[in-house]
Amino acid sequence: MIIPKLHYISQGNTPKEHLENIQKACSSGAELVQLRLKNISEKKHLKWAQEAREITSHFQTRLIINDDYKIAKTVKADGVHLGSTDVCPTVARTHLYTWQMIGGSAHNLQDCENLISKDVDYISLGPFRFTNTKANIPTILGLNGYTAIMDVLKTETPVLAVGGIITADVKDLLATGISGLAVSEAITRDFNNIKLFHELLNASSTAEKRHTFE
């Protein structure tokens, strides 16, 4: 399973704004978007997830649902992203379709090792720098943190950097050994950044296709 190198994590003050931003991300060339709705009833979450699935299907963009594997299965999203307090990936795996991917959040080396032992498809490791969405996490990793973790980890599982990343950070972050980025703020602010991130990550869909057939 090839995991895109750039993940757009949805932002917005309302679910409707999240969907508008997902639409903009898809039309700007995003290969994967994560619907990240918090503090919402299951019924509403399902409704918005179904709408997000329609948008992403239209653009042939992959859709990941944050936190809720049942909704991910119901709407046939491409996968689910589980935070450290969510259900164990091994449990989620037994409920999902075989083709659905599972991503997990990690904040340190131990989290990464734990997720790898549970066979996640990718790890989102952060935060790189302070962000309001990750305000409760004590450790900011910075470049040194990623370098230290990646040196020890030596894993085939794709590790994405997350947390306040801007285009100027990409080159240095890739040098630490991570495989990609999960970005929210910098893309929501300007959807043209998707193209720039792709160029910097060398993650154009043509490169991805070439890579698949080698």
BELRA-V256729 format. One record per backbone hydrogen bond with DSSP energy under -1.0 kcal/mol. CO is the residue of the C=O (numbers start at 1). NH is the residue of the N-H. E is the energy in kcal/mol with one decimal. If there is no record, write none. Layout:
co/nh/e
CO/NH/E
CO/NH/E
This chain:
co/nh/e
5/181/-3.2
7/183/-3.1
8/34/-3.2
14/18/-2.0
15/19/-2.2
16/20/-2.4
17/21/-2.6
18/22/-2.1
19/23/-2.5
20/24/-2.2
21/25/-2.6
22/26/-2.7
23/27/-2.5
24/28/-1.1
25/30/-2.5
26/29/-1.6
31/62/-2.7
32/8/-2.3
33/64/-2.7
34/10/-3.0
35/66/-2.3
41/45/-2.9
42/46/-2.5
43/47/-1.9
44/48/-2.6
45/49/-2.4
46/50/-2.4
47/51/-1.8
48/52/-2.6
49/53/-2.3
50/54/-1.9
51/55/-2.1
52/56/-2.8
53/57/-2.5
54/58/-1.9
55/59/-1.5
56/61/-2.8
62/33/-2.8
63/78/-2.1
64/35/-2.9
65/81/-2.6
66/68/-1.8
68/72/-2.0
69/73/-2.1
70/74/-2.6
71/75/-2.6
72/77/-2.5
78/101/-3.0
79/65/-2.3
80/103/-2.6
81/67/-3.5
82/105/-2.1
83/86/-1.4
88/92/-2.2
89/93/-2.6
92/95/-1.3
92/96/-1.5
97/100/-1.6
101/80/-2.2
102/121/-3.0
102/122/-1.2
103/82/-3.1
104/124/-3.0
106/126/-2.2
108/112/-1.9
109/113/-2.7
110/114/-2.5
111/115/-2.5
112/116/-2.5
113/117/-2.1
115/120/-1.6
116/119/-1.8
122/104/-1.7
123/160/-3.6
124/106/-2.7
125/162/-1.5
127/141/-2.9
128/142/-1.2
132/135/-1.2
134/137/-1.8
141/145/-1.8
142/146/-1.7
143/147/-2.5
144/148/-2.6
145/149/-2.2
146/150/-3.1
147/151/-2.2
148/152/-1.1
149/153/-2.5
150/154/-1.6
158/123/-2.7
159/179/-2.6
159/180/-1.2
160/125/-3.3
161/182/-2.7
162/128/-2.0
163/129/-1.3
166/169/-2.1
167/170/-1.2
169/173/-2.4
170/174/-2.7
171/175/-1.5
173/176/-1.4
174/177/-1.6
180/161/-2.6
181/7/-2.7
183/9/-2.3
184/188/-2.7
185/189/-2.5
190/193/-2.1
191/194/-1.4
192/196/-1.2
193/197/-3.4
194/198/-2.6
195/199/-2.3
196/200/-2.6
197/201/-2.7
198/203/-2.6
204/208/-2.0
205/209/-2.4
206/210/-2.8
207/211/-2.5
208/212/-1.8
209/213/-1.5
